[in-house]
Amino acid sequence: MFETVLVANRGEIACRIIRTLRSMGIRSTAIFTEADRGARHTREADAAVLVPSYLDIAAIAAIPADAVHPGYGFLSENVEFARACEAAGLVFIGPPVGAIEAMADKIRAKEHVAARGVPVIPGATGDDLVAAAATVGYPLLIKPSAGGGGKGMTEVFSPAELPAALDSARRVALKAFGDDTLLLERLVTTPRHIEVQVLADSHGTVIHLGERECSPQRRHQKIVEEAPSALLDETTRAAIGEAACEVARSVGYVGAGTVEFLVSDAAPGEFFFMEMNTRLQVEHPVTELVTGIDLVEQQVRIAAGGRVPAAPVLTGHAVEARLYSEDPAAGFLPSAGEVLALHEPEGVRVDSALLPGLVVGTAYDPMLAKIIAWAPTRAEALARLDLALADTAVLGIRTNLSFLRALVTDPEVRAGRLHTGLIEGLLPFHDPEPDAWALAAAASLRPLGTGAWALDGWRAVGTPARPHARHDDETVTVELDGEARTFRWARDAGSVWLARDGVTWQLATPDRDRREARARASGPTGPQVRSAMPGTVVSVAVRTGDVVEAGQPLLAIEAMKMEHTLLSSVAGTVTVSVAEGDQVRLDQVVATIHPHEGEPG
């Protein structure tokens, strides 16, 4: 067995891998960038090494170790990284180079598995994708051939939408994967995303560990996953599991991998191969909870020449929710800031990279943690997960926590009627307004203004009695009309943060200067176009002096794997304040529209 394993990743996955290595008596070495100095995974590892980037193959492969675990994302499916590890004498805890190459290109992968009798979705590629689209038919899905994780995937419903969608997908694919080759696929309506976990060893044995349902998605990013699927019957479960094993056998796979399928809700007996992820998946904990198998441990043992275990019997049900630093009320735009206070639930599994004092930036993926619940039945697992989410608090940054509670308690989810477009039915989403108890709690923690009820320019009105509040360093309890409410709390220079039952409120001082500036911006020299999130300017479609129409794209900003396009709100002449590659702050002015005479300002 290995003495030292290098964990070539970050965040919650690095912490999770380090936990298993420690249980196996194996030393772990973490890597980190300047942006992650002091991050949780660097503290939990036995050693940590600074690298210029998580994508710097030469720097990472030069770090002394016996083996490398690539986690997921970054270099986990990078053929050149696997080769560099071999050249450096490091065991790559993943599949052989040939298997990675065979599945890295979605186009070739589909052709390969189709030849083995695995059903695939109709699709096309080539130089003239506009012409190919007519053959595939609408609606269709654009996918980067070399990509994964939903990046660059775009739904197109008419020929008129196609050119702009292709341009955007190519730009994202080139930046994310270094390859702008695209694939068109027929868009399956009411699709359900089902994936099968496989394990294969170097002795020729391949098994599957059941399936996971990952249908609730937003922008092709999974949010809630569960095992097993509520859709499949035993016959289909056996068939899809065997198809996944055949995909693995066809490329001489070794290690842990996931074969992803689309299943139409209208015809659950049919399934179509989408792709194979030649790595560990974010959602692997639900499989671990229903099988009792530690997948990271199996990866390590297989890489050291060991054999896969016997095929397990699935027991109970597990559901996972992904906690993201994003603001659902603002269209799920990325959020950044410092974690002022943190409470993670007990009695369930939590895979987390969070720490009090952690500064969450926009350089990396917005996922902060995963909360996973197991129970004998699906209904109990969902109920247990909901209670765990209600007991979670992350103060200081915006998260999707309350949205997760709305999702796992949605009647369609509870009934198992899942599909990848389900989340759209919950939008737009807004947290409930703070009630009298929340207002009184905030006022008691920061009693500014006049009277105990006033807080920074607003006050609770219509309350029947004066509240009584008491607090310690973590919680504040308010009693009002004989009823008590307890909140977790924190504060920064301009806000009081409160959390209760999975809802977080930031009660901030109104910025009078900002209001006045925005009022000026709506005058004859405005309106100003402001960045809706911190990030990097990835493209600028106009130049200073150009005449633009209302609704015309001006520029695009990317943060945390998301690209956001800013549009002109009115017609006029534009002044651009930023350039491609610039870093921008939340609410920063990036362009100004000067309306023409007679146009509304």
Secondary structure, DSSP 8 states (H G I E B T S, - for coil): --SEEEE---HHHHHHHHHHHHHTT-EEEEEE-GGGTT-HHHHHSSEEEE-S-TT-HHHHHTS--SEEE--SSTTTT-HHHHHHHHHTT-EESS--HHHHHHHHSHHHHHHHHHHTT--B--EE-SS-HHHHHHHH-SSEEEEETT--TTTT-EEE-SGGGHHHHHHHHHHHHHHHHS---EEEEE--SSEEEEEEEEEE-TTS-EEEEEEEE---EETTEE-EEEES-SS--HHHHHHHHHHHHHHHHHTT--EEEEEEEEEETT-TT--EEEEEE-S--TTHHHHHHHH---HHHHHHHHHTT----------SEEEEEEEESEEGGGTSEE--EE--EEE--SSSEEEE---TT-EE-SSS--EEEEEEEEESSHHHHHHHHHHHHHT-EEESS--SHHHHHHHHT-HHHHTT---TTGGGGG-S-------HHHHHHHHHHS--SSSTTEETTEE--S-SS--EEEE-SSEEEEEETTEEEEEEEEE-SSEEEEEETTEEEEEE---HHHHHHHHHHTSTT--EEE-SSSEEEEEE---TT-EE-TT-EEEEEEETTEEEEEE-SS-EEEEE---TT-EE-TT-EEEEEEE-TTS--
